[in-house]
Amino acid sequence: MPKSKGVRVITAPKQINEYDDREIDCQEAMEPGFQAIVECMLDAGWTRGEVIRTLRRLIAADNIAQRDIAKVEAELAIARARARAAKA
């Protein structure tokens, strides 16, 4: 795997568009970083269970944040469209 300043570089998808096994390729690209995070957490004294539960919570929090961002963006788009319509 290529390295840059001692840090592993994440491989890019094989194609820009969707393709079979794209998610598998993503998983393979993410695996070394994931293992490094888990190993660092274990070395710091956290248990594997704590690390995995926390990762799940972080993913859930990110999903909520992304949903909230999408909702705000949709509301802004509607408000802009209404403002444009009112000017017309």
PyMOL Python script that loads the backbone (N, CA, C, O; Angstrom):
from pymol import cmd

cmd.read_pdbstr("""\
ATOM      1  N   MET A   1       0.849  -1.178   0.000  1.00  0.00           N
ATOM      2  CA  MET A   1       0.000   0.000   0.000  1.00  0.00           C
ATOM      3  C   MET A   1       0.888   1.233   0.000  1.00  0.00           C
ATOM      4  O   MET A   1       1.874   1.266   0.736  1.00  0.00           O
ATOM      5  N   PRO A   2       0.573   2.255  -0.804  1.00  0.00           N
ATOM      6  CA  PRO A   2       1.392   3.459  -0.849  1.00  0.00           C
ATOM      7  C   PRO A   2       1.386   4.179   0.497  1.00  0.00           C
ATOM      8  O   PRO A   2       0.397   4.139   1.229  1.00  0.00           O
ATOM      9  N   LYS A   3       2.493   4.833   0.811  1.00  0.00           N
ATOM     10  CA  LYS A   3       2.583   5.588   2.053  1.00  0.00           C
ATOM     11  C   LYS A   3       2.988   7.017   1.756  1.00  0.00           C
ATOM     12  O   LYS A   3       3.669   7.297   0.769  1.00  0.00           O
ATOM     13  N   SER A   4       2.561   7.911   2.621  1.00  0.00           N
ATOM     14  CA  SER A   4       2.920   9.313   2.504  1.00  0.00           C
ATOM     15  C   SER A   4       3.258   9.822   3.896  1.00  0.00           C
ATOM     16  O   SER A   4       2.379   9.871   4.756  1.00  0.00           O
ATOM     17  N   LYS A   5       4.498  10.199   4.138  1.00  0.00           N
ATOM     18  CA  LYS A   5       4.939  10.699   5.438  1.00  0.00           C
ATOM     19  C   LYS A   5       4.601   9.723   6.557  1.00  0.00           C
ATOM     20  O   LYS A   5       4.164  10.146   7.627  1.00  0.00           O
ATOM     21  N   GLY A   6       4.795   8.425   6.332  1.00  0.00           N
ATOM     22  CA  GLY A   6       4.537   7.437   7.363  1.00  0.00           C
ATOM     23  C   GLY A   6       3.073   7.097   7.562  1.00  0.00           C
ATOM     24  O   GLY A   6       2.745   6.290   8.432  1.00  0.00           O
ATOM     25  N   VAL A   7       2.193   7.686   6.788  1.00  0.00           N
ATOM     26  CA  VAL A   7       0.762   7.444   6.907  1.00  0.00           C
ATOM     27  C   VAL A   7       0.294   6.692   5.670  1.00  0.00           C
ATOM     28  O   VAL A   7       0.670   7.030   4.547  1.00  0.00           O
ATOM     29  N   ARG A   8      -0.524   5.678   5.883  1.00  0.00           N
ATOM     30  CA  ARG A   8      -1.054   4.934   4.744  1.00  0.00           C
ATOM     31  C   ARG A   8      -2.011   5.796   3.928  1.00  0.00           C
ATOM     32  O   ARG A   8      -2.825   6.538   4.479  1.00  0.00           O
ATOM     33  N   VAL A   9      -1.902   5.687   2.637  1.00  0.00           N
ATOM     34  CA  VAL A   9      -2.795   6.417   1.745  1.00  0.00           C
ATOM     35  C   VAL A   9      -3.965   5.501   1.410  1.00  0.00           C
ATOM     36  O   VAL A   9      -3.770   4.330   1.087  1.00  0.00           O
ATOM     37  N   ILE A  10      -5.162   6.029   1.487  1.00  0.00           N
ATOM     38  CA  ILE A  10      -6.351   5.237   1.198  1.00  0.00           C
ATOM     39  C   ILE A  10      -6.496   5.109  -0.309  1.00  0.00           C
ATOM     40  O   ILE A  10      -6.395   6.097  -1.036  1.00  0.00           O
ATOM     41  N   THR A  11      -6.732   3.898  -0.771  1.00  0.00           N
ATOM     42  CA  THR A  11      -6.894   3.686  -2.200  1.00  0.00           C
ATOM     43  C   THR A  11      -8.249   4.221  -2.661  1.00  0.00           C
ATOM     44  O   THR A  11      -9.235   4.173  -1.927  1.00  0.00           O
ATOM     45  N   ALA A  12      -8.274   4.717  -3.861  1.00  0.00           N
ATOM     46  CA  ALA A  12      -9.496   5.262  -4.456  1.00  0.00           C
ATOM     47  C   ALA A  12     -10.306   4.131  -5.096  1.00  0.00           C
ATOM     48  O   ALA A  12      -9.779   3.046  -5.340  1.00  0.00           O
ATOM     49  N   PRO A  13     -11.586   4.391  -5.364  1.00  0.00           N
ATOM     50  CA  PRO A  13     -12.376   3.390  -6.092  1.00  0.00           C
ATOM     51  C   PRO A  13     -11.744   3.115  -7.458  1.00  0.00           C
ATOM     52  O   PRO A  13     -11.060   3.969  -8.023  1.00  0.00           O
ATOM     53  N   LYS A  14     -11.983   1.923  -7.970  1.00  0.00           N
ATOM     54  CA  LYS A  14     -11.420   1.535  -9.270  1.00  0.00           C
ATOM     55  C   LYS A  14     -12.065   2.293 -10.421  1.00  0.00           C
ATOM     56  O   LYS A  14     -11.464   2.462 -11.481  1.00  0.00           O
ATOM     57  N   GLN A  15     -13.304   2.750 -10.201  1.00  0.00           N
ATOM     58  CA  GLN A  15     -14.026   3.504 -11.220  1.00  0.00           C
ATOM     59  C   GLN A  15     -14.761   4.662 -10.547  1.00  0.00           C
ATOM     60  O   GLN A  15     -15.027   4.615  -9.346  1.00  0.00           O
ATOM     61  N   ILE A  16     -15.086   5.692 -11.314  1.00  0.00           N
ATOM     62  CA  ILE A  16     -15.823   6.832 -10.778  1.00  0.00           C
ATOM     63  C   ILE A  16     -17.269   6.438 -10.489  1.00  0.00           C
ATOM     64  O   ILE A  16     -17.820   6.803  -9.451  1.00  0.00           O
ATOM     65  N   ASN A  17     -17.869   5.705 -11.393  1.00  0.00           N
ATOM     66  CA  ASN A  17     -19.274   5.314 -11.265  1.00  0.00           C
ATOM     67  C   ASN A  17     -19.415   4.040 -10.455  1.00  0.00           C
ATOM     68  O   ASN A  17     -18.429   3.381 -10.122  1.00  0.00           O
ATOM     69  N   GLU A  18     -20.665   3.705 -10.143  1.00  0.00           N
ATOM     70  CA  GLU A  18     -20.962   2.465  -9.429  1.00  0.00           C
ATOM     71  C   GLU A  18     -20.460   1.270 -10.230  1.00  0.00           C
ATOM     72  O   GLU A  18     -20.473   1.282 -11.461  1.00  0.00           O
ATOM     73  N   TYR A  19     -20.020   0.242  -9.519  1.00  0.00           N
ATOM     74  CA  TYR A  19     -19.607  -1.007 -10.155  1.00  0.00           C
ATOM     75  C   TYR A  19     -19.736  -2.142  -9.145  1.00  0.00           C
ATOM     76  O   TYR A  19     -19.779  -1.910  -7.937  1.00  0.00           O
ATOM     77  N   ASP A  20     -19.796  -3.359  -9.650  1.00  0.00           N
ATOM     78  CA  ASP A  20     -19.868  -4.516  -8.766  1.00  0.00           C
ATOM     79  C   ASP A  20     -18.667  -4.493  -7.830  1.00  0.00           C
ATOM     80  O   ASP A  20     -17.560  -4.154  -8.246  1.00  0.00           O
ATOM     81  N   ASP A  21     -18.877  -4.844  -6.602  1.00  0.00           N
ATOM     82  CA  ASP A  21     -17.830  -4.944  -5.582  1.00  0.00           C
ATOM     83  C   ASP A  21     -17.269  -3.600  -5.132  1.00  0.00           C
ATOM     84  O   ASP A  21     -16.232  -3.567  -4.471  1.00  0.00           O
ATOM     85  N   ARG A  22     -17.919  -2.498  -5.469  1.00  0.00           N
ATOM     86  CA  ARG A  22     -17.426  -1.186  -5.027  1.00  0.00           C
ATOM     87  C   ARG A  22     -17.392  -1.109  -3.501  1.00  0.00           C
ATOM     88  O   ARG A  22     -16.426  -0.602  -2.929  1.00  0.00           O
ATOM     89  N   GLU A  23     -18.430  -1.604  -2.842  1.00  0.00           N
ATOM     90  CA  GLU A  23     -18.446  -1.562  -1.381  1.00  0.00           C
ATOM     91  C   GLU A  23     -17.373  -2.474  -0.784  1.00  0.00           C
ATOM     92  O   GLU A  23     -16.804  -2.158   0.261  1.00  0.00           O
ATOM     93  N   ILE A  24     -17.099  -3.578  -1.426  1.00  0.00           N
ATOM     94  CA  ILE A  24     -16.014  -4.456  -0.968  1.00  0.00           C
ATOM     95  C   ILE A  24     -14.680  -3.731  -1.100  1.00  0.00           C
ATOM     96  O   ILE A  24     -13.837  -3.803  -0.207  1.00  0.00           O
ATOM     97  N   ASP A  25     -14.494  -3.033  -2.215  1.00  0.00           N
ATOM     98  CA  ASP A  25     -13.265  -2.248  -2.401  1.00  0.00           C
ATOM     99  C   ASP A  25     -13.151  -1.161  -1.336  1.00  0.00           C
ATOM    100  O   ASP A  25     -12.059  -0.898  -0.833  1.00  0.00           O
ATOM    101  N   CYS A  26     -14.269  -0.529  -0.990  1.00  0.00           N
ATOM    102  CA  CYS A  26     -14.275   0.497   0.055  1.00  0.00           C
ATOM    103  C   CYS A  26     -13.875  -0.125   1.396  1.00  0.00           C
ATOM    104  O   CYS A  26     -13.077   0.440   2.145  1.00  0.00           O
ATOM    105  N   GLN A  27     -14.438  -1.279   1.677  1.00  0.00           N
ATOM    106  CA  GLN A  27     -14.109  -1.974   2.926  1.00  0.00           C
ATOM    107  C   GLN A  27     -12.622  -2.312   2.981  1.00  0.00           C
ATOM    108  O   GLN A  27     -11.977  -2.121   4.012  1.00  0.00           O
ATOM    109  N   GLU A  28     -12.082  -2.810   1.883  1.00  0.00           N
ATOM    110  CA  GLU A  28     -10.664  -3.153   1.845  1.00  0.00           C
ATOM    111  C   GLU A  28      -9.786  -1.909   2.002  1.00  0.00           C
ATOM    112  O   GLU A  28      -8.724  -1.971   2.621  1.00  0.00           O
ATOM    113  N   ALA A  29     -10.227  -0.783   1.443  1.00  0.00           N
ATOM    114  CA  ALA A  29      -9.471   0.465   1.571  1.00  0.00           C
ATOM    115  C   ALA A  29      -9.511   0.982   3.005  1.00  0.00           C
ATOM    116  O   ALA A  29      -8.544   1.576   3.482  1.00  0.00           O
ATOM    117  N   MET A  30     -10.619   0.760   3.684  1.00  0.00           N
ATOM    118  CA  MET A  30     -10.806   1.261   5.037  1.00  0.00           C
ATOM    119  C   MET A  30     -10.192   0.359   6.105  1.00  0.00           C
ATOM    120  O   MET A  30      -9.846   0.828   7.189  1.00  0.00           O
ATOM    121  N   GLU A  31     -10.057  -0.910   5.808  1.00  0.00           N
ATOM    122  CA  GLU A  31      -9.633  -1.902   6.808  1.00  0.00           C
ATOM    123  C   GLU A  31      -8.344  -1.539   7.544  1.00  0.00           C
ATOM    124  O   GLU A  31      -8.328  -1.618   8.772  1.00  0.00           O
ATOM    125  N   PRO A  32      -7.263  -1.147   6.866  1.00  0.00           N
ATOM    126  CA  PRO A  32      -6.036  -0.840   7.615  1.00  0.00           C
ATOM    127  C   PRO A  32      -6.220   0.321   8.601  1.00  0.00           C
ATOM    128  O   PRO A  32      -5.710   0.266   9.721  1.00  0.00           O
ATOM    129  N   GLY A  33      -6.932   1.353   8.200  1.00  0.00           N
ATOM    130  CA  GLY A  33      -7.171   2.483   9.095  1.00  0.00           C
ATOM    131  C   GLY A  33      -8.053   2.093  10.267  1.00  0.00           C
ATOM    132  O   GLY A  33      -7.821   2.516  11.399  1.00  0.00           O
ATOM    133  N   PHE A  34      -9.060   1.290   9.991  1.00  0.00           N
ATOM    134  CA  PHE A  34      -9.942   0.803  11.045  1.00  0.00           C
ATOM    135  C   PHE A  34      -9.153  -0.001  12.065  1.00  0.00           C
ATOM    136  O   PHE A  34      -9.286   0.208  13.271  1.00  0.00           O
ATOM    137  N   GLN A  35      -8.332  -0.923  11.573  1.00  0.00           N
ATOM    138  CA  GLN A  35      -7.530  -1.747  12.481  1.00  0.00           C
ATOM    139  C   GLN A  35      -6.563  -0.887  13.286  1.00  0.00           C
ATOM    140  O   GLN A  35      -6.325  -1.154  14.464  1.00  0.00           O
ATOM    141  N   ALA A  36      -6.005   0.144  12.657  1.00  0.00           N
ATOM    142  CA  ALA A  36      -5.081   1.039  13.362  1.00  0.00           C
ATOM    143  C   ALA A  36      -5.806   1.780  14.487  1.00  0.00           C
ATOM    144  O   ALA A  36      -5.267   1.923  15.584  1.00  0.00           O
ATOM    145  N   ILE A  37      -7.025   2.252  14.219  1.00  0.00           N
ATOM    146  CA  ILE A  37      -7.802   2.943  15.252  1.00  0.00           C
ATOM    147  C   ILE A  37      -8.090   1.992  16.404  1.00  0.00           C
ATOM    148  O   ILE A  37      -7.879   2.341  17.566  1.00  0.00           O
ATOM    149  N   VAL A  38      -8.565   0.803  16.095  1.00  0.00           N
ATOM    150  CA  VAL A  38      -8.881  -0.171  17.139  1.00  0.00           C
ATOM    151  C   VAL A  38      -7.628  -0.482  17.949  1.00  0.00           C
ATOM    152  O   VAL A  38      -7.680  -0.505  19.179  1.00  0.00           O
ATOM    153  N   GLU A  39      -6.525  -0.716  17.291  1.00  0.00           N
ATOM    154  CA  GLU A  39      -5.279  -1.056  17.981  1.00  0.00           C
ATOM    155  C   GLU A  39      -4.824   0.095  18.891  1.00  0.00           C
ATOM    156  O   GLU A  39      -4.391  -0.142  20.019  1.00  0.00           O
ATOM    157  N   CYS A  40      -4.919   1.320  18.410  1.00  0.00           N
ATOM    158  CA  CYS A  40      -4.549   2.483  19.232  1.00  0.00           C
ATOM    159  C   CYS A  40      -5.439   2.588  20.467  1.00  0.00           C
ATOM    160  O   CYS A  40      -4.958   2.880  21.562  1.00  0.00           O
ATOM    161  N   MET A  41      -6.719   2.353  20.290  1.00  0.00           N
ATOM    162  CA  MET A  41      -7.647   2.415  21.413  1.00  0.00           C
ATOM    163  C   MET A  41      -7.352   1.325  22.433  1.00  0.00           C
ATOM    164  O   MET A  41      -7.374   1.573  23.639  1.00  0.00           O
ATOM    165  N   LEU A  42      -7.075   0.108  21.945  1.00  0.00           N
ATOM    166  CA  LEU A  42      -6.735  -0.991  22.849  1.00  0.00           C
ATOM    167  C   LEU A  42      -5.437  -0.692  23.589  1.00  0.00           C
ATOM    168  O   LEU A  42      -5.332  -0.941  24.790  1.00  0.00           O
ATOM    169  N   ASP A  43      -4.450  -0.161  22.877  1.00  0.00           N
ATOM    170  CA  ASP A  43      -3.174   0.201  23.498  1.00  0.00           C
ATOM    171  C   ASP A  43      -3.360   1.270  24.581  1.00  0.00           C
ATOM    172  O   ASP A  43      -2.621   1.305  25.565  1.00  0.00           O
ATOM    173  N   ALA A  44      -4.353   2.135  24.383  1.00  0.00           N
ATOM    174  CA  ALA A  44      -4.615   3.197  25.357  1.00  0.00           C
ATOM    175  C   ALA A  44      -5.362   2.684  26.583  1.00  0.00           C
ATOM    176  O   ALA A  44      -5.494   3.396  27.578  1.00  0.00           O
ATOM    177  N   GLY A  45      -5.848   1.452  26.511  1.00  0.00           N
ATOM    178  CA  GLY A  45      -6.507   0.864  27.675  1.00  0.00           C
ATOM    179  C   GLY A  45      -7.999   0.633  27.544  1.00  0.00           C
ATOM    180  O   GLY A  45      -8.628   0.147  28.483  1.00  0.00           O
ATOM    181  N   TRP A  46      -8.585   0.973  26.393  1.00  0.00           N
ATOM    182  CA  TRP A  46     -10.003   0.715  26.177  1.00  0.00           C
ATOM    183  C   TRP A  46     -10.188  -0.748  25.828  1.00  0.00           C
ATOM    184  O   TRP A  46      -9.284  -1.381  25.283  1.00  0.00           O
ATOM    185  N   THR A  47     -11.363  -1.289  26.141  1.00  0.00           N
ATOM    186  CA  THR A  47     -11.637  -2.682  25.774  1.00  0.00           C
ATOM    187  C   THR A  47     -12.177  -2.730  24.349  1.00  0.00           C
ATOM    188  O   THR A  47     -12.677  -1.732  23.829  1.00  0.00           O
ATOM    189  N   ARG A  48     -12.070  -3.901  23.725  1.00  0.00           N
ATOM    190  CA  ARG A  48     -12.588  -4.067  22.363  1.00  0.00           C
ATOM    191  C   ARG A  48     -14.089  -3.772  22.328  1.00  0.00           C
ATOM    192  O   ARG A  48     -14.568  -3.136  21.390  1.00  0.00           O
ATOM    193  N   GLY A  49     -14.827  -4.223  23.330  1.00  0.00           N
ATOM    194  CA  GLY A  49     -16.265  -3.968  23.384  1.00  0.00           C
ATOM    195  C   GLY A  49     -16.573  -2.482  23.432  1.00  0.00           C
ATOM    196  O   GLY A  49     -17.471  -2.009  22.736  1.00  0.00           O
ATOM    197  N   GLU A  50     -15.826  -1.735  24.259  1.00  0.00           N
ATOM    198  CA  GLU A  50     -16.027  -0.290  24.344  1.00  0.00           C
ATOM    199  C   GLU A  50     -15.746   0.374  22.999  1.00  0.00           C
ATOM    200  O   GLU A  50     -16.485   1.256  22.562  1.00  0.00           O
ATOM    201  N   VAL A  51     -14.680  -0.056  22.360  1.00  0.00           N
ATOM    202  CA  VAL A  51     -14.304   0.532  21.073  1.00  0.00           C
ATOM    203  C   VAL A  51     -15.389   0.280  20.030  1.00  0.00           C
ATOM    204  O   VAL A  51     -15.797   1.202  19.323  1.00  0.00           O
ATOM    205  N   ILE A  52     -15.850  -0.946  19.935  1.00  0.00           N
ATOM    206  CA  ILE A  52     -16.856  -1.292  18.924  1.00  0.00           C
ATOM    207  C   ILE A  52     -18.173  -0.573  19.207  1.00  0.00           C
ATOM    208  O   ILE A  52     -18.797  -0.045  18.287  1.00  0.00           O
ATOM    209  N   ARG A  53     -18.600  -0.548  20.471  1.00  0.00           N
ATOM    210  CA  ARG A  53     -19.853   0.158  20.809  1.00  0.00           C
ATOM    211  C   ARG A  53     -19.732   1.647  20.490  1.00  0.00           C
ATOM    212  O   ARG A  53     -20.672   2.259  19.983  1.00  0.00           O
ATOM    213  N   THR A  54     -18.578   2.217  20.788  1.00  0.00           N
ATOM    214  CA  THR A  54     -18.380   3.638  20.518  1.00  0.00           C
ATOM    215  C   THR A  54     -18.369   3.921  19.023  1.00  0.00           C
ATOM    216  O   THR A  54     -18.933   4.922  18.581  1.00  0.00           O
ATOM    217  N   LEU A  55     -17.735   3.053  18.236  1.00  0.00           N
ATOM    218  CA  LEU A  55     -17.756   3.226  16.782  1.00  0.00           C
ATOM    219  C   LEU A  55     -19.181   3.177  16.252  1.00  0.00           C
ATOM    220  O   LEU A  55     -19.545   3.958  15.373  1.00  0.00           O
ATOM    221  N   ARG A  56     -19.987   2.266  16.781  1.00  0.00           N
ATOM    222  CA  ARG A  56     -21.394   2.196  16.367  1.00  0.00           C
ATOM    223  C   ARG A  56     -22.123   3.489  16.701  1.00  0.00           C
ATOM    224  O   ARG A  56     -22.920   3.982  15.903  1.00  0.00           O
ATOM    225  N   ARG A  57     -21.847   4.043  17.895  1.00  0.00           N
ATOM    226  CA  ARG A  57     -22.494   5.296  18.294  1.00  0.00           C
ATOM    227  C   ARG A  57     -22.036   6.449  17.407  1.00  0.00           C
ATOM    228  O   ARG A  57     -22.837   7.308  17.039  1.00  0.00           O
ATOM    229  N   LEU A  58     -20.763   6.470  17.067  1.00  0.00           N
ATOM    230  CA  LEU A  58     -20.257   7.518  16.178  1.00  0.00           C
ATOM    231  C   LEU A  58     -20.917   7.440  14.805  1.00  0.00           C
ATOM    232  O   LEU A  58     -21.253   8.466  14.214  1.00  0.00           O
ATOM    233  N   ILE A  59     -21.101   6.221  14.300  1.00  0.00           N
ATOM    234  CA  ILE A  59     -21.771   6.045  13.006  1.00  0.00           C
ATOM    235  C   ILE A  59     -23.215   6.521  13.100  1.00  0.00           C
ATOM    236  O   ILE A  59     -23.703   7.203  12.199  1.00  0.00           O
ATOM    237  N   ALA A  60     -23.904   6.165  14.188  1.00  0.00           N
ATOM    238  CA  ALA A  60     -25.292   6.596  14.363  1.00  0.00           C
ATOM    239  C   ALA A  60     -25.374   8.112  14.457  1.00  0.00           C
ATOM    240  O   ALA A  60     -26.266   8.720  13.866  1.00  0.00           O
ATOM    241  N   ALA A  61     -24.453   8.732  15.193  1.00  0.00           N
ATOM    242  CA  ALA A  61     -24.446  10.182  15.323  1.00  0.00           C
ATOM    243  C   ALA A  61     -24.187  10.848  13.977  1.00  0.00           C
ATOM    244  O   ALA A  61     -24.800  11.865  13.654  1.00  0.00           O
ATOM    245  N   ASP A  62     -23.282  10.274  13.195  1.00  0.00           N
ATOM    246  CA  ASP A  62     -23.009  10.826  11.870  1.00  0.00           C
ATOM    247  C   ASP A  62     -24.234  10.706  10.974  1.00  0.00           C
ATOM    248  O   ASP A  62     -24.543  11.630  10.221  1.00  0.00           O
ATOM    249  N   ASN A  63     -24.930   9.585  11.047  1.00  0.00           N
ATOM    250  CA  ASN A  63     -26.154   9.408  10.253  1.00  0.00           C
ATOM    251  C   ASN A  63     -27.194  10.460  10.619  1.00  0.00           C
ATOM    252  O   ASN A  63     -27.846  11.023   9.741  1.00  0.00           O
ATOM    253  N   ILE A  64     -27.350  10.726  11.917  1.00  0.00           N
ATOM    254  CA  ILE A  64     -28.306  11.741  12.362  1.00  0.00           C
ATOM    255  C   ILE A  64     -27.884  13.113  11.857  1.00  0.00           C
ATOM    256  O   ILE A  64     -28.709  13.882  11.364  1.00  0.00           O
ATOM    257  N   ALA A  65     -26.590  13.419  11.982  1.00  0.00           N
ATOM    258  CA  ALA A  65     -26.098  14.721  11.525  1.00  0.00           C
ATOM    259  C   ALA A  65     -26.318  14.891  10.027  1.00  0.00           C
ATOM    260  O   ALA A  65     -26.749  15.955   9.583  1.00  0.00           O
ATOM    261  N   GLN A  66     -26.029  13.857   9.248  1.00  0.00           N
ATOM    262  CA  GLN A  66     -26.226  13.938   7.800  1.00  0.00           C
ATOM    263  C   GLN A  66     -27.690  14.114   7.456  1.00  0.00           C
ATOM    264  O   GLN A  66     -28.022  14.866   6.539  1.00  0.00           O
ATOM    265  N   ARG A  67     -28.571  13.440   8.170  1.00  0.00           N
ATOM    266  CA  ARG A  67     -30.013  13.592   7.947  1.00  0.00           C
ATOM    267  C   ARG A  67     -30.447  15.016   8.253  1.00  0.00           C
ATOM    268  O   ARG A  67     -31.209  15.619   7.497  1.00  0.00           O
ATOM    269  N   ASP A  68     -29.951  15.558   9.384  1.00  0.00           N
ATOM    270  CA  ASP A  68     -30.313  16.924   9.774  1.00  0.00           C
ATOM    271  C   ASP A  68     -29.789  17.942   8.768  1.00  0.00           C
ATOM    272  O   ASP A  68     -30.482  18.907   8.446  1.00  0.00           O
ATOM    273  N   ILE A  69     -28.586  17.736   8.277  1.00  0.00           N
ATOM    274  CA  ILE A  69     -28.012  18.632   7.266  1.00  0.00           C
ATOM    275  C   ILE A  69     -28.859  18.600   5.999  1.00  0.00           C
ATOM    276  O   ILE A  69     -29.156  19.646   5.422  1.00  0.00           O
ATOM    277  N   ALA A  70     -29.246  17.409   5.568  1.00  0.00           N
ATOM    278  CA  ALA A  70     -30.071  17.276   4.365  1.00  0.00           C
ATOM    279  C   ALA A  70     -31.413  17.977   4.555  1.00  0.00           C
ATOM    280  O   ALA A  70     -31.923  18.607   3.628  1.00  0.00           O
ATOM    281  N   LYS A  71     -31.985  17.869   5.753  1.00  0.00           N
ATOM    282  CA  LYS A  71     -33.266  18.524   6.036  1.00  0.00           C
ATOM    283  C   LYS A  71     -33.122  20.041   5.950  1.00  0.00           C
ATOM    284  O   LYS A  71     -33.958  20.711   5.343  1.00  0.00           O
ATOM    285  N   VAL A  72     -32.068  20.585   6.552  1.00  0.00           N
ATOM    286  CA  VAL A  72     -31.834  22.034   6.509  1.00  0.00           C
ATOM    287  C   VAL A  72     -31.609  22.493   5.075  1.00  0.00           C
ATOM    288  O   VAL A  72     -32.147  23.519   4.661  1.00  0.00           O
ATOM    289  N   GLU A  73     -30.812  21.733   4.310  1.00  0.00           N
ATOM    290  CA  GLU A  73     -30.571  22.099   2.909  1.00  0.00           C
ATOM    291  C   GLU A  73     -31.857  22.098   2.104  1.00  0.00           C
ATOM    292  O   GLU A  73     -32.062  22.974   1.265  1.00  0.00           O
ATOM    293  N   ALA A  74     -32.728  21.121   2.349  1.00  0.00           N
ATOM    294  CA  ALA A  74     -34.010  21.074   1.646  1.00  0.00           C
ATOM    295  C   ALA A  74     -34.879  22.263   2.028  1.00  0.00           C
ATOM    296  O   ALA A  74     -35.518  22.868   1.168  1.00  0.00           O
ATOM    297  N   GLU A  75     -34.906  22.601   3.315  1.00  0.00           N
ATOM    298  CA  GLU A  75     -35.695  23.745   3.767  1.00  0.00           C
ATOM    299  C   GLU A  75     -35.169  25.045   3.162  1.00  0.00           C
ATOM    300  O   GLU A  75     -35.956  25.912   2.781  1.00  0.00           O
ATOM    301  N   LEU A  76     -33.853  25.186   3.070  1.00  0.00           N
ATOM    302  CA  LEU A  76     -33.270  26.378   2.453  1.00  0.00           C
ATOM    303  C   LEU A  76     -33.620  26.461   0.969  1.00  0.00           C
ATOM    304  O   LEU A  76     -33.925  27.540   0.460  1.00  0.00           O
ATOM    305  N   ALA A  77     -33.576  25.323   0.279  1.00  0.00           N
ATOM    306  CA  ALA A  77     -33.919  25.305  -1.141  1.00  0.00           C
ATOM    307  C   ALA A  77     -35.374  25.719  -1.346  1.00  0.00           C
ATOM    308  O   ALA A  77     -35.685  26.466  -2.274  1.00  0.00           O
ATOM    309  N   ILE A  78     -36.256  25.237  -0.486  1.00  0.00           N
ATOM    310  CA  ILE A  78     -37.679  25.602  -0.576  1.00  0.00           C
ATOM    311  C   ILE A  78     -37.852  27.094  -0.313  1.00  0.00           C
ATOM    312  O   ILE A  78     -38.600  27.771  -1.018  1.00  0.00           O
ATOM    313  N   ALA A  79     -37.162  27.602   0.700  1.00  0.00           N
ATOM    314  CA  ALA A  79     -37.275  29.034   1.025  1.00  0.00           C
ATOM    315  C   ALA A  79     -36.756  29.888  -0.129  1.00  0.00           C
ATOM    316  O   ALA A  79     -37.360  30.910  -0.454  1.00  0.00           O
ATOM    317  N   ARG A  80     -35.658  29.493  -0.748  1.00  0.00           N
ATOM    318  CA  ARG A  80     -35.117  30.235  -1.890  1.00  0.00           C
ATOM    319  C   ARG A  80     -36.087  30.211  -3.065  1.00  0.00           C
ATOM    320  O   ARG A  80     -36.298  31.224  -3.733  1.00  0.00           O
ATOM    321  N   ALA A  81     -36.674  29.038  -3.308  1.00  0.00           N
ATOM    322  CA  ALA A  81     -37.628  28.919  -4.416  1.00  0.00           C
ATOM    323  C   ALA A  81     -38.854  29.790  -4.153  1.00  0.00           C
ATOM    324  O   ALA A  81     -39.368  30.423  -5.075  1.00  0.00           O
ATOM    325  N   ARG A  82     -39.319  29.829  -2.932  1.00  0.00           N
ATOM    326  CA  ARG A  82     -40.463  30.682  -2.593  1.00  0.00           C
ATOM    327  C   ARG A  82     -40.109  32.154  -2.751  1.00  0.00           C
ATOM    328  O   ARG A  82     -40.921  32.945  -3.230  1.00  0.00           O
ATOM    329  N   ALA A  83     -38.905  32.516  -2.351  1.00  0.00           N
ATOM    330  CA  ALA A  83     -38.466  33.920  -2.490  1.00  0.00           C
ATOM    331  C   ALA A  83     -38.397  34.302  -3.955  1.00  0.00           C
ATOM    332  O   ALA A  83     -38.827  35.392  -4.331  1.00  0.00           O
ATOM    333  N   ARG A  84     -37.858  33.412  -4.797  1.00  0.00           N
ATOM    334  CA  ARG A  84     -37.797  33.697  -6.239  1.00  0.00           C
ATOM    335  C   ARG A  84     -39.194  33.804  -6.835  1.00  0.00           C
ATOM    336  O   ARG A  84     -39.466  34.672  -7.665  1.00  0.00           O
ATOM    337  N   ALA A  85     -40.076  32.906  -6.398  1.00  0.00           N
ATOM    338  CA  ALA A  85     -41.453  32.933  -6.918  1.00  0.00           C
ATOM    339  C   ALA A  85     -42.176  34.214  -6.500  1.00  0.00           C
ATOM    340  O   ALA A  85     -42.973  34.753  -7.268  1.00  0.00           O
ATOM    341  N   ALA A  86     -41.907  34.697  -5.303  1.00  0.00           N
ATOM    342  CA  ALA A  86     -42.558  35.917  -4.818  1.00  0.00           C
ATOM    343  C   ALA A  86     -42.080  37.150  -5.595  1.00  0.00           C
ATOM    344  O   ALA A  86     -42.829  38.113  -5.757  1.00  0.00           O
ATOM    345  N   LYS A  87     -40.836  37.116  -6.072  1.00  0.00           N
ATOM    346  CA  LYS A  87     -40.293  38.236  -6.856  1.00  0.00           C
ATOM    347  C   LYS A  87     -40.858  38.252  -8.265  1.00  0.00           C
ATOM    348  O   LYS A  87     -40.919  39.304  -8.900  1.00  0.00           O
ATOM    349  N   ALA A  88     -41.266  37.100  -8.752  1.00  0.00           N
ATOM    350  CA  ALA A  88     -41.732  37.007 -10.143  1.00  0.00           C
ATOM    351  C   ALA A  88     -43.108  37.549 -10.341  1.00  0.00           C
ATOM    352  O   ALA A  88     -43.623  37.534 -11.459  1.00  0.00           O
TER     353      ALA A  88
END
""", "prot")
cmd.dss("prot")
cmd.show_as("cartoon", "prot")
cmd.util.cbc("prot")
cmd.orient("prot")
